[in-house]
């Protein structure tokens, strides 16, 4: 079955219209109190790979509801228009699609172009929970 659009073309279209942050720049933003790093990966990915310390976990399936102040699922962490919201996933595909959707909603955000994998490869801090 041929699709009208592939996942790769959707990601490319999203990347063409959103702000992407390179890993080195994201590392420089890490300690800025006006930056909120948002991890949209599945909880199992975070458990397996670790996560950026201080990041907010917002599963991709709920993010539109969590950022919408009119939604019963709204999270206060997303109610600060003066903050920079930096979204990431593992490799930058899901976060590109997410940020494009959020921008369509009127929520200003950027994404980590090459994702958590590149963050870790560049020596970015990673926190891991102890296995139970």
Secondary structure, 3 states (H helix, E strand, C coil): CCCCCCHHHHHHHHHCCCCEECHHHHHHHCCCCCEEEEECCCHHHHHHHCECCCCEECCHHHHHHHHCCCCCCCCHHHCCCCCEEEEECCCCHHHHHHHHHHHHHCCCCEEECCHHHHHHHCCCCCECCCCC
